[in-house]
Structure formats: structure tokens, C-alpha cells
Amino acid sequence: GLAGAGGVLSLYGMSALVVAVIAALALVLPVWAAALIVGGVLLLLAGLLALAGIGQVKRGTPLTPDEAIASTKRDVETVKESARR
């Protein structure tokens, strides 16, 4: 809905700003160099954000569902004890 439209418009806005930065750098550098510099900086920022996000995910979620495993082990022990009686 409206949130999606806002997201799409923000992407267009960011693209326009990136083009403006490239155009500004193109005043003192060849256009290809300006585009390469801006693209490299954007990729570097994307990589740093991705690494930060991966770090947050690793800290935030356990790799194994410890509570579920412990509960299942208790259930198995209960069934074994019931079968012995």
C-alpha cells in the first residue's frame, strides 16, 4: 500500500542523490572515475552494514533451540520411565 509506495519513492530519491554526487565529482574527474568512486564507496558501506547485521543476528539468536531440546529430552525420559513400570 502506501508504505510500499513510500519505500519505492525513497529508493528513487536515493538514486537521484547518488547521481547528483556522481555529477558533482564529474566536474573535477572523468565521469567513469566519479561513478567508480561512488559505486565503490556504496559497496563498501553495504559490506560494513551487512557485517554489522550478521553480527547482530549471531548475538540475537541461538544456533540451537536449547529449551526445545531440553523439553524433548525430559519428555523422552518420562516416556522411558513410564514404559519401565
Residue pairs with C-beta under 8 A, 6 or more apart in sequence:
18 38
18 42
21 38
22 31
22 34
22 35
22 38
23 34
24 34
25 33
25 34
25 37
25 38
26 34
29 37
